[in-house]
Amino acid sequence: MTGHQNADEKGQLRRRTVLAAGGATVTAVGVGGAFAVNASAGEERVAADACYKLTSETTEGPYYIDADKIRRDVTEDREGIPLLLALKVIDNETCRPVRDAAVDIWHCDAVGVYSGYEGMGNGGGGGGPAPTDAPTGTPTDVPTGPPPGGGGGHQEPTDDTRYLRGTWRTDRHGHVTFRTVFPGWYRGRTVHIHVKVHVNGAWTDAGYEGGNTCHTGQFFFDEESVLASAAVEPYASNAAERTTLDEDTIYDGSGTQGGLLRLKYRKDDIARGVRGSITVGVDPEATHDGL
């Protein structure tokens, strides 16, 4: 897998052939934020979905790292509301599951900081709390906001951290599940998770090699869930100005078709955990790097 960053995540959308729909059979239980998952043959399952309308690809964003962290629990030491993210990948023409695909996810932590870029603070200097091991304030040698539009927006990593990033393999039903935390926010963007789907390559001891990136997208969270999370620490300590879902320039407003996750959690206690699900349909022969 290889990747070079797009410009600002607020750049223009590129259209692609992709489908998205919600549905899951996983269940969450609130025991220390832990999840219980209905599994078959050791794999978490998402309920079978029909085909849905076409939706848009999104930009890769400035903070992608092709790190080959082959794992489905990407949490590491990050504090936050537990999130079980259940995905299903299907061929958008045949609706058949895409097996053995490599699915990448990456997102910021509860206070808007991306691993690999801690020196840039909250979203590239977006006003949130800086990590304890990073300089306070905005570094003088980095932009004070997201990278400018156009090509060449990729930012080189500033450190070796890799929390909230990982790659896992779809099973024969096209399912893949990640354990992470509910993302926070940073200036200029609504709450989101980035995703890439790689196909036609080969799994090796070193990871996933060759093939093509057939989808680059983002998943989004409804306002109700984000507002609920904002009342819980450490999200409540995030001082960055928040962009709502309707204000975001990447989310296209089309609901699940545009990447809006289906979420389930206790309305009176979101801190116990959230499960999100979505089905992503791809064209396995296409290349959509999001650049």
Kinemage of the C-alpha trace (Angstrom):
@kinemage 1
@onewidth
@group {chain A} dominant
@subgroup {mainchain}
@vectorlist {calphas} color= white
{ca met a 1} P 0.000 0.000 0.000
{ca thr a 2} L 1.322 3.390 -0.870
{ca gly a 3} L -0.192 6.783 -0.311
{ca his a 4} L 0.648 10.444 -0.704
{ca gln a 5} L -1.529 13.071 0.813
{ca asn a 6} L -4.120 15.131 -0.860
{ca ala a 7} L -4.322 18.799 -0.140
{ca asp a 8} L -6.602 20.193 2.539
{ca glu a 9} L -9.376 17.858 3.572
{ca lys a 10} L -11.690 20.735 2.678
{ca gly a 11} L -10.704 20.425 -0.973
{ca gln a 12} L -13.114 19.478 -3.688
{ca leu a 13} L -14.629 16.033 -3.754
{ca arg a 14} L -13.830 13.621 -6.549
{ca arg a 15} L -16.711 11.490 -7.633
{ca arg a 16} L -16.428 7.727 -7.598
{ca thr a 17} L -18.566 4.645 -7.840
{ca val a 18} L -19.163 3.582 -4.246
{ca leu a 19} L -22.134 2.507 -2.206
{ca ala a 20} L -22.713 2.870 1.499
{ca ala a 21} L -25.361 1.518 3.804
{ca gly a 22} L -25.716 0.702 7.463
{ca gly a 23} L -26.445 -2.466 9.358
{ca ala a 24} L -24.755 -4.639 11.934
{ca thr a 25} L -25.258 -7.664 14.122
{ca val a 26} L -22.558 -6.740 16.611
{ca thr a 27} L -23.671 -5.817 20.112
{ca ala a 28} L -22.074 -3.535 22.658
{ca val a 29} L -22.230 -3.930 26.411
{ca gly a 30} L -21.163 -1.393 28.966
{ca val a 31} L -18.716 -3.183 31.215
{ca gly a 32} L -15.746 -0.896 31.460
{ca gly a 33} L -16.439 0.171 27.919
{ca ala a 34} L -15.888 -3.382 26.649
{ca phe a 35} L -17.734 -4.875 23.688
{ca ala a 36} L -19.235 -8.288 23.167
{ca val a 37} L -19.322 -9.307 19.510
{ca asn a 38} L -21.479 -11.957 17.901
{ca ala a 39} L -18.870 -13.832 15.871
{ca ser a 40} L -18.796 -16.751 13.479
{ca ala a 41} L -15.535 -18.514 12.581
{ca gly a 42} L -13.736 -15.868 14.635
{ca glu a 43} L -14.890 -12.934 12.490
{ca glu a 44} L -17.260 -10.138 13.482
{ca arg a 45} L -20.312 -9.944 11.275
{ca val a 46} L -22.232 -7.141 9.668
{ca ala a 47} L -25.734 -8.006 8.455
{ca ala a 48} L -26.068 -8.546 4.710
{ca asp a 49} L -27.158 -5.415 2.848
{ca ala a 50} L -28.778 -4.795 -0.468
{ca cys a 51} L -27.248 -2.473 -3.037
{ca tyr a 52} L -27.641 1.247 -2.451
{ca lys a 53} L -27.308 4.444 -4.451
{ca leu a 54} L -23.964 5.772 -5.596
{ca thr a 55} L -22.146 8.253 -3.416
{ca ser a 56} L -18.930 10.282 -3.518
{ca glu a 57} L -15.304 9.567 -2.811
{ca thr a 58} L -13.513 12.023 -0.536
{ca thr a 59} L -10.007 13.396 -0.271
{ca glu a 60} L -7.296 11.434 1.478
{ca gly a 61} L -6.380 14.363 3.723
{ca pro a 62} L -2.946 15.496 4.887
{ca tyr a 63} L -2.293 12.910 7.617
{ca tyr a 64} L -2.246 9.485 5.951
{ca ile a 65} L 0.672 7.201 6.807
{ca asp a 66} L 1.200 3.903 5.003
{ca ala a 67} L 2.447 2.292 8.194
{ca asp a 68} L 1.367 -1.338 7.678
{ca lys a 69} L 0.085 -1.688 11.244
{ca ile a 70} L -1.803 -4.931 10.663
{ca arg a 71} L -4.262 -4.894 13.548
{ca arg a 72} L -7.920 -4.344 14.247
{ca asp a 73} L -7.527 -2.859 17.709
{ca val a 74} L -5.934 0.519 16.994
{ca thr a 75} L -6.632 2.163 20.358
{ca glu a 76} L -3.202 1.832 22.009
{ca asp a 77} L -3.152 4.226 24.990
{ca arg a 78} L -5.718 6.737 23.711
{ca glu a 79} L -8.468 7.689 26.126
{ca gly a 80} L -12.000 8.098 24.860
{ca ile a 81} L -15.359 6.484 24.322
{ca pro a 82} L -14.879 2.916 23.011
{ca leu a 83} L -15.967 2.560 19.384
{ca leu a 84} L -16.540 -0.711 17.544
{ca leu a 85} L -16.466 0.038 13.813
{ca ala a 86} L -18.029 -2.759 11.726
{ca leu a 87} L -17.574 -2.491 7.962
{ca lys a 88} L -18.636 -4.560 4.985
{ca val a 89} L -16.987 -4.186 1.573
{ca ile a 90} L -18.939 -5.230 -1.531
{ca asp a 91} L -18.509 -5.031 -5.291
{ca asn a 92} L -20.762 -2.150 -6.331
{ca glu a 93} L -21.888 -3.904 -9.530
{ca thr a 94} L -22.462 -7.451 -8.345
{ca cys a 95} L -23.084 -6.670 -4.645
{ca arg a 96} L -20.905 -9.655 -3.813
{ca pro a 97} L -18.550 -9.336 -0.840
{ca val a 98} L -14.959 -8.347 -1.538
{ca arg a 99} L -12.768 -10.800 0.359
{ca asp a 100} L -9.102 -10.381 1.337
{ca ala a 101} L -9.194 -6.614 0.816
{ca ala a 102} L -6.895 -4.507 2.982
{ca val a 103} L -8.877 -1.809 4.795
{ca asp a 104} L -7.040 1.125 6.393
{ca ile a 105} L -8.586 3.441 8.961
{ca trp a 106} L -7.059 6.453 10.672
{ca his a 107} L -8.431 9.362 12.683
{ca cys a 108} L -7.588 11.917 15.345
{ca asp a 109} L -7.899 11.308 19.082
{ca ala a 110} L -10.428 12.832 21.483
{ca val a 111} L -8.693 16.219 21.497
{ca gly a 112} L -8.104 16.396 17.752
{ca val a 113} L -4.497 15.175 17.526
{ca tyr a 114} L -3.304 12.738 14.837
{ca ser a 115} L -0.595 10.213 15.625
{ca gly a 116} L 2.528 10.842 13.618
{ca tyr a 117} L 1.774 14.571 13.759
{ca glu a 118} L 1.717 15.369 17.456
{ca gly a 119} L 4.115 18.254 16.898
{ca met a 120} L 1.387 19.987 14.916
{ca gly a 121} L -1.044 19.915 17.812
{ca asn a 122} L -4.792 19.868 17.245
{ca gly a 123} L -5.444 19.525 13.519
{ca gly a 124} L -2.292 21.425 12.560
{ca gly a 125} L -2.500 24.133 15.201
{ca gly a 126} L -6.278 24.301 15.419
{ca gly a 127} L -6.537 25.595 18.949
{ca gly a 128} L -7.045 22.441 21.011
{ca pro a 129} L -4.880 21.100 23.826
{ca ala a 130} L -1.418 20.063 22.716
{ca pro a 131} L -0.064 16.630 23.683
{ca thr a 132} L 1.948 16.572 26.890
{ca asp a 133} L 5.090 15.540 25.046
{ca ala a 134} L 4.756 18.163 22.317
{ca pro a 135} L 5.580 21.887 22.422
{ca thr a 136} L 2.790 24.123 23.645
{ca gly a 137} L 1.313 26.599 21.233
{ca thr a 138} L 1.734 26.451 17.476
{ca pro a 139} L 5.167 25.467 16.147
{ca thr a 140} L 6.725 28.144 13.984
{ca asp a 141} L 7.761 25.726 11.254
{ca val a 142} L 4.321 24.270 10.465
{ca pro a 143} L 1.133 25.749 9.044
{ca thr a 144} L -1.410 27.253 11.467
{ca gly a 145} L -4.237 25.360 9.777
{ca pro a 146} L -4.884 22.578 7.303
{ca pro a 147} L -2.632 22.490 4.225
{ca pro a 148} L -3.649 24.701 1.303
{ca gly a 149} L -5.788 23.406 -1.553
{ca gly a 150} L -4.398 21.824 -4.686
{ca gly a 151} L -1.768 19.104 -4.972
{ca gly a 152} L 1.062 18.427 -2.590
{ca gly a 153} L -0.960 18.730 0.625
{ca his a 154} L 0.654 15.721 2.304
{ca gln a 155} L 2.454 16.503 5.551
{ca glu a 156} L 5.489 14.437 6.470
{ca pro a 157} L 5.166 12.793 9.918
{ca thr a 158} L 6.706 14.660 12.833
{ca asp a 159} L 7.058 11.645 15.159
{ca asp a 160} L 6.876 7.846 15.396
{ca thr a 161} L 3.496 7.486 17.127
{ca arg a 162} L 0.883 5.428 15.266
{ca tyr a 163} L -2.154 5.199 17.556
{ca leu a 164} L -5.634 5.186 15.986
{ca arg a 165} L -4.254 3.789 12.734
{ca gly a 166} L -4.422 0.269 11.408
{ca thr a 167} L -5.097 -2.152 8.560
{ca trp a 168} L -7.108 -5.351 8.632
{ca arg a 169} L -8.268 -7.952 6.140
{ca thr a 170} L -11.852 -8.520 5.029
{ca asp a 171} L -13.144 -12.046 5.518
{ca arg a 172} L -14.978 -14.145 2.933
{ca his a 173} L -18.149 -12.212 3.668
{ca gly a 174} L -16.429 -8.856 3.112
{ca his a 175} L -16.535 -8.002 6.813
{ca val a 176} L -13.887 -6.245 8.848
{ca thr a 177} L -14.171 -4.790 12.353
{ca phe a 178} L -11.961 -2.310 14.183
{ca arg a 179} L -11.779 -1.372 17.843
{ca thr a 180} L -10.917 2.251 18.440
{ca val a 181} L -12.242 5.325 20.248
{ca phe a 182} L -14.839 7.860 19.182
{ca pro a 183} L -12.879 10.592 17.337
{ca gly a 184} L -12.686 14.172 18.523
{ca trp a 185} L -12.556 17.252 16.327
{ca tyr a 186} L -10.240 20.023 15.203
{ca arg a 187} L -10.712 23.383 13.543
{ca gly a 188} L -12.297 23.270 10.095
{ca arg a 189} L -13.585 19.666 10.098
{ca thr a 190} L -16.515 17.759 11.493
{ca val a 191} L -15.913 14.508 13.392
{ca his a 192} L -14.800 11.812 10.946
{ca ile a 193} L -12.763 8.669 10.286
{ca his a 194} L -10.661 8.163 7.157
{ca val a 195} L -10.719 4.906 5.213
{ca lys a 196} L -8.925 3.290 2.285
{ca val a 197} L -9.705 -0.030 0.612
{ca his a 198} L -6.925 -1.861 -1.246
{ca val a 199} L -7.624 -4.824 -3.532
{ca asn a 200} L -5.924 -7.124 -6.061
{ca gly a 201} L -2.744 -7.274 -4.002
{ca ala a 202} L -1.212 -10.026 -1.870
{ca trp a 203} L -1.014 -10.604 1.864
{ca thr a 204} L 2.526 -11.392 3.005
{ca asp a 205} L 4.328 -11.681 6.332
{ca ala a 206} L 5.209 -8.007 5.961
{ca gly a 207} L 1.638 -6.876 5.354
{ca tyr a 208} L -0.214 -6.145 2.134
{ca glu a 209} L 1.667 -5.598 -1.105
{ca gly a 210} L 0.728 -4.485 -4.607
{ca gly a 211} L -2.769 -4.107 -5.974
{ca asn a 212} L -4.739 -0.879 -6.236
{ca thr a 213} L -6.527 1.484 -3.880
{ca cys a 214} L -10.104 1.219 -5.066
{ca his a 215} L -11.644 3.526 -2.477
{ca thr a 216} L -10.606 6.505 -0.393
{ca gly a 217} L -13.329 7.920 1.806
{ca gln a 218} L -14.444 9.193 5.168
{ca phe a 219} L -17.067 8.133 7.698
{ca phe a 220} L -19.119 10.683 9.605
{ca phe a 221} L -21.000 10.950 12.898
{ca asp a 222} L -24.396 12.547 13.470
{ca glu a 223} L -24.655 15.701 15.568
{ca glu a 224} L -26.549 14.023 18.392
{ca ser a 225} L -23.725 11.592 19.045
{ca val a 226} L -21.036 14.276 18.789
{ca leu a 227} L -22.837 16.548 21.239
{ca ala a 228} L -23.226 13.622 23.630
{ca ser a 229} L -19.508 12.843 23.376
{ca ala a 230} L -18.599 16.486 24.003
{ca ala a 231} L -19.974 16.201 27.539
{ca val a 232} L -17.530 13.376 28.357
{ca glu a 233} L -13.842 13.736 29.182
{ca pro a 234} L -11.412 14.012 27.472
{ca tyr a 235} L -13.649 15.410 24.690
{ca ala a 236} L -14.922 18.113 27.041
{ca ser a 237} L -11.351 19.434 27.271
{ca asn a 238} L -11.103 19.933 23.501
{ca ala a 239} L -11.153 23.717 23.129
{ca ala a 240} L -10.976 23.749 19.322
{ca glu a 241} L -13.844 25.386 17.469
{ca arg a 242} L -16.085 22.591 16.215
{ca thr a 243} L -17.440 22.355 12.666
{ca thr a 244} L -20.897 20.780 12.543
{ca leu a 245} L -21.872 18.055 10.115
{ca asp a 246} L -23.907 20.531 8.051
{ca glu a 247} L -21.005 22.983 7.930
{ca asp a 248} L -18.417 20.463 6.801
{ca thr a 249} L -17.164 20.861 3.229
{ca ile a 250} L -16.338 17.162 2.760
{ca tyr a 251} L -19.569 15.517 3.897
{ca asp a 252} L -22.083 15.869 1.039
{ca gly a 253} L -25.252 15.771 3.128
{ca ser a 254} L -26.628 12.554 1.628
{ca gly a 255} L -26.812 10.568 4.855
{ca thr a 256} L -25.597 6.987 4.821
{ca gln a 257} L -24.870 7.243 1.094
{ca gly a 258} L -22.364 9.952 1.906
{ca gly a 259} L -20.560 7.995 4.621
{ca leu a 260} L -22.780 8.737 7.632
{ca leu a 261} L -22.353 5.869 10.070
{ca arg a 262} L -25.232 4.033 11.662
{ca leu a 263} L -24.579 4.353 15.388
{ca lys a 264} L -25.932 2.525 18.414
{ca tyr a 265} L -25.252 3.499 22.013
{ca arg a 266} L -27.075 4.204 25.246
{ca lys a 267} L -28.558 7.663 24.910
{ca asp a 268} L -28.174 8.286 28.625
{ca asp a 269} L -24.593 7.016 28.809
{ca ile a 270} L -22.574 7.228 25.595
{ca ala a 271} L -19.386 6.759 27.622
{ca arg a 272} L -20.166 3.038 27.877
{ca gly a 273} L -19.399 2.608 24.191
{ca val a 274} L -20.637 3.119 20.650
{ca arg a 275} L -20.912 0.734 17.731
{ca gly a 276} L -20.958 2.067 14.194
{ca ser a 277} L -21.587 0.216 10.961
{ca ile a 278} L -21.645 0.871 7.251
{ca thr a 279} L -21.368 -1.048 3.984
{ca val a 280} L -18.965 0.278 1.377
{ca gly a 281} L -19.351 -0.768 -2.247
{ca val a 282} L -16.316 -0.407 -4.485
{ca asp a 283} L -15.225 -0.969 -8.056
{ca pro a 284} L -12.333 -3.416 -7.558
{ca glu a 285} L -10.801 -2.526 -10.916
{ca ala a 286} L -10.767 1.231 -10.294
{ca thr a 287} L -8.044 3.327 -8.676
{ca his a 288} L -9.154 6.044 -6.265
{ca asp a 289} L -6.220 7.290 -4.228
{ca gly a 290} L -7.997 10.446 -3.087
{ca leu a 291} L -5.078 12.557 -4.277
